Amino acid sequence: MPATAAEVLLEGHRATRDRVARSILDHGPSSAADLASRLGLTTAAVRRHIDGLLAAGLVESREQRVYGSRGRGRPAKVFALTESGRDAFYQAYDQLAADALRWISDAVGGGKAGEEAVAAFARARFGEQGQKYLTVLGQAEPDQRTEALAQALSADGYAATVRRVPSAGAAKTPAGAQLCQHHCPVAHIAEQFPQLCEAETEVFSQLLGTHVQRLATIAHGDGVCTTYVPAPGAASSPGGRPVSDAVPTAGTDTDQNSASARRNLA
Protein backbone atom coordinates (compact mmCIF):
# COMPACT_ATOMS: atom_id res chain seq x y z
CA MET A 1 0.00 0.00 0.00
CA PRO A 2 1.45 3.42 -0.95
CA ALA A 3 1.89 5.88 1.90
CA THR A 4 -0.72 8.59 2.23
CA ALA A 5 0.18 12.26 2.19
CA ALA A 6 -0.51 12.45 5.92
CA GLU A 7 1.85 9.54 6.60
CA VAL A 8 4.60 11.14 4.51
CA LEU A 9 4.20 14.43 6.40
CA LEU A 10 4.26 12.61 9.74
CA GLU A 11 7.41 10.70 8.83
CA GLY A 12 9.11 13.92 7.70
CA HIS A 13 8.13 15.58 10.96
CA ARG A 14 9.66 12.72 12.95
CA ALA A 15 12.88 12.82 10.91
CA THR A 16 13.29 16.57 11.50
CA ARG A 17 12.52 16.17 15.19
CA ASP A 18 15.23 13.50 15.38
CA ARG A 19 17.66 15.93 13.71
CA VAL A 20 16.85 18.54 16.34
CA ALA A 21 17.48 16.05 19.15
CA ARG A 22 20.69 14.83 17.53
CA SER A 23 21.96 18.40 17.18
CA ILE A 24 21.41 18.98 20.90
CA LEU A 25 23.27 15.74 21.64
CA ASP A 26 26.23 16.72 19.44
CA HIS A 27 26.49 20.36 20.53
CA GLY A 28 25.06 20.42 24.05
CA PRO A 29 22.31 22.69 25.40
CA SER A 30 21.21 24.91 22.52
CA SER A 31 18.85 27.81 21.93
CA ALA A 32 16.16 27.66 19.26
CA ALA A 33 18.16 30.19 17.22
CA ASP A 34 21.31 28.02 17.42
CA LEU A 35 19.38 24.95 16.29
CA ALA A 36 17.73 26.84 13.44
CA SER A 37 21.12 28.06 12.20
CA ARG A 38 22.74 24.61 12.38
CA LEU A 39 19.86 22.77 10.75
CA GLY A 40 18.83 25.33 8.14
CA LEU A 41 15.34 25.72 9.60
CA THR A 42 13.33 28.70 10.74
CA THR A 43 13.23 29.42 14.45
CA ALA A 44 9.46 28.94 14.40
CA ALA A 45 9.88 25.47 12.88
CA VAL A 46 12.48 24.52 15.48
CA ARG A 47 10.19 25.66 18.29
CA ARG A 48 7.41 23.40 16.99
CA HIS A 49 9.74 20.40 17.11
CA ILE A 50 11.07 21.45 20.52
CA ASP A 51 7.49 21.59 21.81
CA GLY A 52 7.04 17.98 20.72
CA LEU A 53 10.29 16.92 22.38
CA LEU A 54 9.31 18.77 25.57
CA ALA A 55 5.91 17.08 25.60
CA ALA A 56 7.56 13.68 25.16
CA GLY A 57 9.96 14.38 28.04
CA LEU A 58 12.99 14.08 25.77
CA VAL A 59 14.30 17.62 26.31
CA GLU A 60 14.07 20.20 29.08
CA SER A 61 14.52 23.97 29.07
CA ARG A 62 16.99 25.85 31.24
CA GLU A 63 18.64 29.25 31.41
CA GLN A 64 21.81 29.56 29.37
CA ARG A 65 24.96 29.58 31.47
CA VAL A 66 26.89 32.79 30.88
CA TYR A 67 30.65 33.02 31.44
CA GLY A 68 32.12 36.37 32.44
CA SER A 69 30.10 39.58 32.58
CA ARG A 70 26.47 39.40 31.51
CA GLY A 71 24.45 42.16 29.91
CA ARG A 72 21.03 43.29 30.98
CA GLY A 73 17.94 41.23 30.44
CA ARG A 74 17.05 37.64 31.15
CA PRO A 75 19.45 34.90 30.06
CA ALA A 76 18.57 33.12 26.86
CA LYS A 77 16.64 29.86 27.17
CA VAL A 78 18.40 26.74 25.95
CA PHE A 79 17.20 23.17 25.54
CA ALA A 80 19.05 20.10 26.80
CA LEU A 81 18.38 16.38 26.48
CA THR A 82 16.84 14.64 29.48
CA GLU A 83 17.94 11.19 30.60
CA SER A 84 15.11 9.73 28.51
CA GLY A 85 16.31 11.74 25.54
CA ARG A 86 19.83 10.39 25.93
CA ASP A 87 18.49 6.85 26.25
CA ALA A 88 17.25 7.06 22.67
CA PHE A 89 20.88 7.23 21.51
CA TYR A 90 22.35 4.57 23.75
CA GLN A 91 23.46 1.34 22.10
CA ALA A 92 25.51 -0.05 24.97
CA TYR A 93 24.41 -3.20 26.76
CA ASP A 94 24.12 -1.43 30.11
CA GLN A 95 22.79 -4.29 32.21
CA LEU A 96 25.34 -6.77 30.88
CA ALA A 97 28.17 -4.33 31.59
CA ALA A 98 26.89 -3.60 35.10
CA ASP A 99 26.57 -7.30 35.85
CA ALA A 100 30.11 -7.95 34.60
CA LEU A 101 31.61 -5.20 36.77
CA ARG A 102 29.64 -6.38 39.77
CA TRP A 103 30.92 -9.92 39.19
CA ILE A 104 34.50 -8.60 39.07
CA SER A 105 33.92 -6.85 42.39
CA ASP A 106 32.30 -9.86 44.05
CA ALA A 107 34.95 -12.26 42.71
CA VAL A 108 37.63 -10.63 44.89
CA GLY A 109 35.40 -10.40 47.95
CA GLY A 110 33.68 -7.04 47.40
CA GLY A 111 34.27 -4.05 49.64
CA LYS A 112 37.51 -2.12 49.17
CA ALA A 113 39.09 -4.98 47.25
CA GLY A 114 36.13 -5.03 44.89
CA GLU A 115 36.35 -1.30 44.28
CA GLU A 116 40.05 -1.60 43.49
CA ALA A 117 39.39 -4.48 41.09
CA VAL A 118 36.80 -2.42 39.17
CA ALA A 119 39.22 0.52 39.14
CA ALA A 120 41.94 -1.72 37.68
CA PHE A 121 39.56 -2.84 34.93
CA ALA A 122 38.57 0.78 34.21
CA ARG A 123 42.21 1.87 33.95
CA ALA A 124 42.97 -1.01 31.59
CA ARG A 125 39.94 -0.21 29.41
CA PHE A 126 40.61 3.50 29.10
CA GLY A 127 44.33 2.84 28.81
CA GLU A 128 43.71 0.82 25.65
CA GLN A 129 41.46 3.57 24.34
CA GLY A 130 44.14 6.13 25.13
CA GLN A 131 46.71 4.15 23.16
CA LYS A 132 44.68 4.86 20.01
CA TYR A 133 44.87 8.59 20.68
CA LEU A 134 48.64 8.84 21.26
CA THR A 135 49.48 9.07 17.56
CA VAL A 136 46.80 11.69 16.93
CA LEU A 137 47.95 13.87 19.82
CA GLY A 138 51.61 13.39 18.90
CA GLN A 139 50.95 14.97 15.49
CA ALA A 140 49.22 18.02 16.99
CA GLU A 141 50.88 21.24 18.09
CA PRO A 142 51.22 21.49 21.88
CA ASP A 143 48.53 24.18 22.12
CA GLN A 144 46.14 22.14 19.96
CA ARG A 145 46.31 18.81 21.76
CA THR A 146 43.05 19.35 23.62
CA GLU A 147 41.28 19.93 20.30
CA ALA A 148 42.96 16.84 18.87
CA LEU A 149 41.75 14.79 21.83
CA ALA A 150 38.23 16.13 21.33
CA GLN A 151 38.28 15.04 17.68
CA ALA A 152 39.49 11.57 18.64
CA LEU A 153 36.77 11.27 21.30
CA SER A 154 34.11 12.42 18.83
CA ALA A 155 35.19 9.70 16.43
CA ASP A 156 34.43 7.23 19.24
CA GLY A 157 30.95 8.66 19.83
CA TYR A 158 31.56 11.13 22.67
CA ALA A 159 30.50 14.26 20.70
CA ALA A 160 33.37 16.25 22.24
CA THR A 161 34.11 19.95 21.84
CA VAL A 162 36.61 22.40 23.33
CA ARG A 163 35.94 25.82 24.80
CA ARG A 164 38.90 28.09 25.51
CA VAL A 165 38.68 29.82 28.90
CA PRO A 166 40.18 33.35 29.16
CA SER A 167 42.22 34.31 32.19
CA ALA A 168 40.76 36.60 34.81
CA GLY A 169 43.58 39.13 34.44
CA ALA A 170 43.79 42.11 32.13
CA ALA A 171 46.02 40.25 29.67
CA LYS A 172 43.10 38.11 28.45
CA THR A 173 45.44 35.23 27.73
CA PRO A 174 43.92 31.73 27.81
CA ALA A 175 43.78 30.25 31.29
CA GLY A 176 43.05 26.86 29.85
CA ALA A 177 40.33 24.95 28.09
CA GLN A 178 37.18 23.04 28.90
CA LEU A 179 36.96 19.66 27.19
CA CYS A 180 33.23 18.94 26.89
CA GLN A 181 31.80 15.49 26.11
CA HIS A 182 28.16 15.93 25.16
CA HIS A 183 27.52 12.19 25.03
CA CYS A 184 28.72 9.31 27.19
CA PRO A 185 27.93 5.79 25.96
CA VAL A 186 28.56 4.36 29.44
CA ALA A 187 26.88 7.03 31.58
CA HIS A 188 24.40 4.59 33.15
CA ILE A 189 27.22 2.28 34.20
CA ALA A 190 29.33 5.15 35.51
CA GLU A 191 26.45 6.11 37.82
CA GLN A 192 27.03 2.81 39.63
CA PHE A 193 30.79 2.61 39.14
CA PRO A 194 32.45 6.05 39.37
CA GLN A 195 35.81 4.36 38.82
CA LEU A 196 35.06 4.65 35.08
CA CYS A 197 35.02 8.46 35.25
CA GLU A 198 38.10 8.52 37.47
CA ALA A 199 40.07 6.29 35.09
CA GLU A 200 39.07 8.36 32.08
CA THR A 201 40.26 11.52 33.85
CA GLU A 202 43.61 9.85 34.60
CA VAL A 203 44.05 8.95 30.94
CA PHE A 204 43.24 12.52 29.84
CA SER A 205 45.91 13.78 32.22
CA GLN A 206 48.46 11.31 30.86
CA LEU A 207 47.64 12.05 27.22
CA LEU A 208 47.77 15.84 27.64
CA GLY A 209 50.80 15.78 29.91
CA THR A 210 49.29 18.04 32.55
CA HIS A 211 47.02 18.03 35.56
CA VAL A 212 43.33 18.07 34.60
CA GLN A 213 40.21 18.53 36.71
CA ARG A 214 36.84 16.91 36.13
CA LEU A 215 34.23 19.60 36.75
CA ALA A 216 31.02 17.79 35.77
CA THR A 217 29.81 14.43 34.51
CA ILE A 218 26.67 13.20 32.82
CA ALA A 219 26.76 10.20 35.17
CA HIS A 220 26.26 12.57 38.13
CA GLY A 221 23.33 14.36 36.51
CA ASP A 222 25.13 17.17 34.67
CA GLY A 223 24.26 18.00 31.09
CA VAL A 224 27.82 17.58 29.82
CA CYS A 225 30.98 15.84 30.99
CA THR A 226 33.40 18.75 31.47
CA THR A 227 37.12 18.47 32.10
CA TYR A 228 39.25 21.55 32.76
CA VAL A 229 42.67 21.50 31.10
CA PRO A 230 44.86 24.34 32.45
CA ALA A 231 47.27 26.29 30.31
CA PRO A 232 50.95 25.88 31.17
CA GLY A 233 51.59 27.35 34.60
CA ALA A 234 47.92 27.40 35.66
CA ALA A 235 47.16 25.44 38.84
CA SER A 236 43.39 25.49 39.19
CA SER A 237 40.13 25.99 37.35
CA PRO A 238 38.81 29.49 36.56
CA GLY A 239 36.24 29.01 39.30
CA GLY A 240 39.02 28.76 41.86
CA ARG A 241 38.43 25.13 42.80
CA PRO A 242 41.65 23.27 43.62
CA VAL A 243 42.79 20.60 41.22
CA SER A 244 42.18 17.87 43.78
CA ASP A 245 41.23 15.20 41.23
CA ALA A 246 44.24 15.71 39.01
CA VAL A 247 46.72 12.96 38.31
CA PRO A 248 50.25 14.39 37.96
CA THR A 249 52.54 13.46 35.13
CA ALA A 250 56.27 13.90 35.12
CA GLY A 251 57.60 17.23 33.86
CA THR A 252 56.16 19.82 31.52
CA ASP A 253 58.46 19.39 28.54
CA THR A 254 56.68 18.16 25.40
CA ASP A 255 58.93 15.15 24.73
CA GLN A 256 59.02 14.20 28.40
CA ASN A 257 55.22 14.32 28.63
CA SER A 258 54.85 12.18 25.53
CA ALA A 259 57.22 9.59 26.97
CA SER A 260 55.39 9.71 30.30
CA ALA A 261 52.06 9.18 28.58
CA ARG A 262 53.36 6.17 26.71
CA ARG A 263 54.76 4.60 29.88
CA ASN A 264 51.54 5.17 31.82
CA LEU A 265 49.35 3.85 29.03
CA ALA A 266 51.55 0.85 28.31
C-alpha positions as CSV (number, residue, x, y, z in Angstrom):
1,M,0.0,0.0,0.0
2,P,1.4,3.4,-1.0
3,A,1.9,5.9,1.9
4,T,-0.7,8.6,2.2
5,A,0.2,12.3,2.2
6,A,-0.5,12.4,5.9
7,E,1.9,9.5,6.6
8,V,4.6,11.1,4.5
9,L,4.2,14.4,6.4
10,L,4.3,12.6,9.7
11,E,7.4,10.7,8.8
12,G,9.1,13.9,7.7
13,H,8.1,15.6,11.0
14,R,9.7,12.7,13.0
15,A,12.9,12.8,10.9
16,T,13.3,16.6,11.5
17,R,12.5,16.2,15.2
18,D,15.2,13.5,15.4
19,R,17.7,15.9,13.7
20,V,16.9,18.5,16.3
21,A,17.5,16.1,19.2
22,R,20.7,14.8,17.5
23,S,22.0,18.4,17.2
24,I,21.4,19.0,20.9
25,L,23.3,15.7,21.6
26,D,26.2,16.7,19.4
27,H,26.5,20.4,20.5
28,G,25.1,20.4,24.0
29,P,22.3,22.7,25.4
30,S,21.2,24.9,22.5
31,S,18.8,27.8,21.9
32,A,16.2,27.7,19.3
33,A,18.2,30.2,17.2
34,D,21.3,28.0,17.4
35,L,19.4,25.0,16.3
36,A,17.7,26.8,13.4
37,S,21.1,28.1,12.2
38,R,22.7,24.6,12.4
39,L,19.9,22.8,10.7
40,G,18.8,25.3,8.1
41,L,15.3,25.7,9.6
42,T,13.3,28.7,10.7
43,T,13.2,29.4,14.4
44,A,9.5,28.9,14.4
45,A,9.9,25.5,12.9
46,V,12.5,24.5,15.5
47,R,10.2,25.7,18.3
48,R,7.4,23.4,17.0
49,H,9.7,20.4,17.1
50,I,11.1,21.5,20.5
51,D,7.5,21.6,21.8
52,G,7.0,18.0,20.7
53,L,10.3,16.9,22.4
54,L,9.3,18.8,25.6
55,A,5.9,17.1,25.6
56,A,7.6,13.7,25.2
57,G,10.0,14.4,28.0
58,L,13.0,14.1,25.8
59,V,14.3,17.6,26.3
60,E,14.1,20.2,29.1
61,S,14.5,24.0,29.1
62,R,17.0,25.9,31.2
63,E,18.6,29.3,31.4
64,Q,21.8,29.6,29.4
65,R,25.0,29.6,31.5
66,V,26.9,32.8,30.9
67,Y,30.7,33.0,31.4
68,G,32.1,36.4,32.4
69,S,30.1,39.6,32.6
70,R,26.5,39.4,31.5
71,G,24.4,42.2,29.9
72,R,21.0,43.3,31.0
73,G,17.9,41.2,30.4
74,R,17.0,37.6,31.2
75,P,19.5,34.9,30.1
76,A,18.6,33.1,26.9
77,K,16.6,29.9,27.2
78,V,18.4,26.7,25.9
79,F,17.2,23.2,25.5
80,A,19.0,20.1,26.8
81,L,18.4,16.4,26.5
82,T,16.8,14.6,29.5
83,E,17.9,11.2,30.6
84,S,15.1,9.7,28.5
85,G,16.3,11.7,25.5
86,R,19.8,10.4,25.9
87,D,18.5,6.8,26.2
88,A,17.2,7.1,22.7
89,F,20.9,7.2,21.5
90,Y,22.4,4.6,23.8
91,Q,23.5,1.3,22.1
92,A,25.5,-0.1,25.0
93,Y,24.4,-3.2,26.8
94,D,24.1,-1.4,30.1
95,Q,22.8,-4.3,32.2
96,L,25.3,-6.8,30.9
97,A,28.2,-4.3,31.6
98,A,26.9,-3.6,35.1
99,D,26.6,-7.3,35.8
100,A,30.1,-7.9,34.6
101,L,31.6,-5.2,36.8
102,R,29.6,-6.4,39.8
103,W,30.9,-9.9,39.2
104,I,34.5,-8.6,39.1
105,S,33.9,-6.8,42.4
106,D,32.3,-9.9,44.0
107,A,35.0,-12.3,42.7
108,V,37.6,-10.6,44.9
109,G,35.4,-10.4,48.0
110,G,33.7,-7.0,47.4
111,G,34.3,-4.0,49.6
112,K,37.5,-2.1,49.2
113,A,39.1,-5.0,47.3
114,G,36.1,-5.0,44.9
115,E,36.4,-1.3,44.3
116,E,40.0,-1.6,43.5
117,A,39.4,-4.5,41.1
118,V,36.8,-2.4,39.2
119,A,39.2,0.5,39.1
120,A,41.9,-1.7,37.7
121,F,39.6,-2.8,34.9
122,A,38.6,0.8,34.2
123,R,42.2,1.9,34.0
124,A,43.0,-1.0,31.6
125,R,39.9,-0.2,29.4
126,F,40.6,3.5,29.1
127,G,44.3,2.8,28.8
128,E,43.7,0.8,25.7
129,Q,41.5,3.6,24.3
130,G,44.1,6.1,25.1
131,Q,46.7,4.2,23.2
132,K,44.7,4.9,20.0
133,Y,44.9,8.6,20.7
134,L,48.6,8.8,21.3
135,T,49.5,9.1,17.6
136,V,46.8,11.7,16.9
137,L,48.0,13.9,19.8
138,G,51.6,13.4,18.9
139,Q,50.9,15.0,15.5
140,A,49.2,18.0,17.0
141,E,50.9,21.2,18.1
142,P,51.2,21.5,21.9
143,D,48.5,24.2,22.1
144,Q,46.1,22.1,20.0
145,R,46.3,18.8,21.8
146,T,43.0,19.3,23.6
147,E,41.3,19.9,20.3
148,A,43.0,16.8,18.9
149,L,41.8,14.8,21.8
150,A,38.2,16.1,21.3
151,Q,38.3,15.0,17.7
152,A,39.5,11.6,18.6
153,L,36.8,11.3,21.3
154,S,34.1,12.4,18.8
155,A,35.2,9.7,16.4
156,D,34.4,7.2,19.2
157,G,31.0,8.7,19.8
158,Y,31.6,11.1,22.7
159,A,30.5,14.3,20.7
160,A,33.4,16.3,22.2
161,T,34.1,20.0,21.8
162,V,36.6,22.4,23.3
163,R,35.9,25.8,24.8
164,R,38.9,28.1,25.5
165,V,38.7,29.8,28.9
166,P,40.2,33.3,29.2
167,S,42.2,34.3,32.2
168,A,40.8,36.6,34.8
169,G,43.6,39.1,34.4
170,A,43.8,42.1,32.1
171,A,46.0,40.3,29.7
172,K,43.1,38.1,28.5
173,T,45.4,35.2,27.7
174,P,43.9,31.7,27.8
175,A,43.8,30.3,31.3
176,G,43.1,26.9,29.9
177,A,40.3,24.9,28.1
178,Q,37.2,23.0,28.9
179,L,37.0,19.7,27.2
180,C,33.2,18.9,26.9
181,Q,31.8,15.5,26.1
182,H,28.2,15.9,25.2
183,H,27.5,12.2,25.0
184,C,28.7,9.3,27.2
185,P,27.9,5.8,26.0
186,V,28.6,4.4,29.4
187,A,26.9,7.0,31.6
188,H,24.4,4.6,33.2
189,I,27.2,2.3,34.2
190,A,29.3,5.2,35.5
191,E,26.4,6.1,37.8
192,Q,27.0,2.8,39.6
193,F,30.8,2.6,39.1
194,P,32.4,6.0,39.4
195,Q,35.8,4.4,38.8
196,L,35.1,4.7,35.1
197,C,35.0,8.5,35.2
198,E,38.1,8.5,37.5
199,A,40.1,6.3,35.1
200,E,39.1,8.4,32.1
201,T,40.3,11.5,33.9
202,E,43.6,9.9,34.6
203,V,44.1,8.9,30.9
204,F,43.2,12.5,29.8
205,S,45.9,13.8,32.2
206,Q,48.5,11.3,30.9
207,L,47.6,12.1,27.2
208,L,47.8,15.8,27.6
209,G,50.8,15.8,29.9
210,T,49.3,18.0,32.5
211,H,47.0,18.0,35.6
212,V,43.3,18.1,34.6
213,Q,40.2,18.5,36.7
214,R,36.8,16.9,36.1
215,L,34.2,19.6,36.8
216,A,31.0,17.8,35.8
217,T,29.8,14.4,34.5
218,I,26.7,13.2,32.8
219,A,26.8,10.2,35.2
220,H,26.3,12.6,38.1
221,G,23.3,14.4,36.5
222,D,25.1,17.2,34.7
223,G,24.3,18.0,31.1
224,V,27.8,17.6,29.8
225,C,31.0,15.8,31.0
226,T,33.4,18.7,31.5
227,T,37.1,18.5,32.1
228,Y,39.2,21.5,32.8
229,V,42.7,21.5,31.1
230,P,44.9,24.3,32.4
231,A,47.3,26.3,30.3
232,P,51.0,25.9,31.2
233,G,51.6,27.4,34.6
234,A,47.9,27.4,35.7
235,A,47.2,25.4,38.8
236,S,43.4,25.5,39.2
237,S,40.1,26.0,37.3
238,P,38.8,29.5,36.6
239,G,36.2,29.0,39.3
240,G,39.0,28.8,41.9
241,R,38.4,25.1,42.8
242,P,41.6,23.3,43.6
243,V,42.8,20.6,41.2
244,S,42.2,17.9,43.8
245,D,41.2,15.2,41.2
246,A,44.2,15.7,39.0
247,V,46.7,13.0,38.3
248,P,50.3,14.4,38.0
249,T,52.5,13.5,35.1
250,A,56.3,13.9,35.1
251,G,57.6,17.2,33.9
252,T,56.2,19.8,31.5
253,D,58.5,19.4,28.5
254,T,56.7,18.2,25.4
255,D,58.9,15.2,24.7
256,Q,59.0,14.2,28.4
257,N,55.2,14.3,28.6
258,S,54.8,12.2,25.5
259,A,57.2,9.6,27.0
260,S,55.4,9.7,30.3
261,A,52.1,9.2,28.6
262,R,53.4,6.2,26.7
263,R,54.8,4.6,29.9
264,N,51.5,5.2,31.8
265,L,49.3,3.8,29.0
266,A,51.5,0.9,28.3
